Amino acid sequence: MSRVLTTCIYCGCGCGLYLVSDGKKLTGAYPSRNHPVSRGALCVKGWNSYEFSNDLNRLTSPLIKKDGKFILASWDEALELVVKKFKHYKDTFGSDSLAFLSSAKTTNEENFLMMKLARAVFKTNNIDHCARLCHASTIAGLSLAFGSGAMTNSINEFEDAEVILVTGSDTTAQHPLIGSRIINAVKDKGAKLIVIDPRRIQLADMAAIYAQPRCGTDVAWINGLIYVIIEENLYDRKFIEERTEGFSELKKVVEDYTPEFVEKITAIPKEKIIEAARLYAKARKSMIVYSMGITQHTTGVDNVASLANLAMVTGHIGFESTGVNPLRGQNNVQGSCDAGALPDVYSGYQKVTDENVKMKFEQAWNVEDLPSKIGLTVTEIISAAGDGKIKGLYIMGENPVISDPDSNHVRKCLSKVEFLVVQDIFLTDTAEYADVILPGAGFAEKDGTFTNTERRVERIRKVISPPGQAKADWEILCEIAGRTGYKGMDYKHPSEIMDEMASLTPVYGGINYDKLEPYGIQWPCPTKDHPGTPILHKEKFTKGKGTFTPRTYIQPAESTDDEYNFVLTTGRIYWHWHTRTMTNRTSTLERESPEPYVEMNYEDAQNLQIRDDQLIKVSSRRGSIILKVKAGNIVPKGTLFIPFHYREAAANILTILAVDPVAKIPEYKVCAVKVERI
Ligand code: SF4
């Protein structure tokens, strides 16, 4: 048996684990004792992360759809067809008739290559990936405030915080190893926890203050906290004067957000607003932790910018155990953004509209005319495919039929696109619409790097070979580029791709595979001798001075009415991951949570005469699903929660395609639904 150190495929914690294999199959996984995140522990997904790789339903050969059926094809046939079709659309309808969806499950190197393929070979900026659906608001909101859209501090710093404000993050379920750091901080070191979340999450039980706001009212309660902090003179005058700009504008906007006014909007008792403001502001080391409960709103950028205001007004940023800490969802969603799989930036967030940046990439890639028009986002790409504007769509490792809002709309659009390529490890719901399916490799079958939520760039290592004829995703992308006649994507190993990415990406400038041994390094790492950066914005913000960006409360896109009288919010659970293509092939995880359900408050269940475990129909203006009820006190009266993992009752059939105007992130966290007994 061999054992190889690698990085977990599931969440953004980025735990280090050993995969065990007999040379052909994976037979187990166990944690690295010395890895700074895992420290000898994994959550249940990590322990079982080896199992899905051996599943007999893996895609093992390219497939081409003929007369509505998938037929086995050779790599030659499949790749020639992809290149022929994409070249034809480019020549006939222009480069922007093509679009590419990259993947937060694949490596940094593969995301870098996907954006190189889109930009250098097919000359379009129509490239995006699922970060649009989870943390696009973080990138936009924190960039406005600080100049950098990443987690400001490090995972291990939670244990030394005096106060931790957790909002919009079911941390123990979705980032379990970070959840355990927070529990350690409270239980072992006496940290005080403030939890503000519409769901009564596990951490609420150990919180000093727990408040349950109405869904979609975050700007109001954050402004309320800032109001109290200013009113009671708890703000950090020196920090504000020396390191920030725009305080007087903030002061003016928040002066309306008295605790009484905030209580009316949010349903948080005014006493709790005052108590939380005092607790957060008075501590020396206060950390903010948030996730998609904050970002997945039509006001996602406003929510994030408001949290940044809160940290700056108290000076709780730029020091150990402070900061604004977005927990990135997928294993490599941070890295996919860093690598430039976004429609407006190259790797390292260098703008496609900047002429000097464009020239740098043209020179390095030996091409002319890189596109400078900002491309389409995920949801825009899907809609444009439905409108016939996108003729050729390439989806690598994503499953928008289950993960994107308004699934029926997504299905309609994908059925209309002229030519769809799906590259994946399983036949997903999205792959069923494909014209060509290319079998990719799982995380244990290739080399590369992931970047976790604390900006730690770390290695994944090849343990076994991909099944059948499947290939590493980077190899497939290189073959496609080569078949178009482009000579600049001929790599022998992913380390060469990282070397190229580092040479073009200042924050990765000093990174190479040797430097990443054994447990990775946190960017910015601009030079070869740089030790990496655990804490951002120490002496000054990335953009110089931090900017207060005051925001007023705006209602969610869809409100309840007499017919659609429940608020629906969606999210993840501990046992499953994303669209469940891997976790439903993992026996322990599937056994613990095998079917879809909806959380409902006891009182609502009683009023509607619905028993626990009874099947009900939940409908929005976009569709209906049938699933079992879990009655309890996790959600407040009038609110429902449905995990979005289950294709059998896909929550995204119900969600609304309303997006934040800046980040274009959909409002997964609020829509109006009705409930019927069946
Ligand atoms: Fe994997 Fe996240 Fe669990 Fe760690 S906490 S083992 S990275 S799923």
Boltz pocket constraint, residues with backbone or C-beta under 6 A from the ligand:
constraints:
  - pocket:
      binder: B
      contacts: [[A, 8], [A, 9], [A, 10], [A, 11], [A, 12], [A, 13], [A, 14], [A, 15], [A, 41], [A, 42], [A, 43], [A, 44], [A, 45], [A, 46], [A, 47], [A, 174], [A, 175], [A, 176], [A, 177], [A, 178]]
      max_distance: 6.0
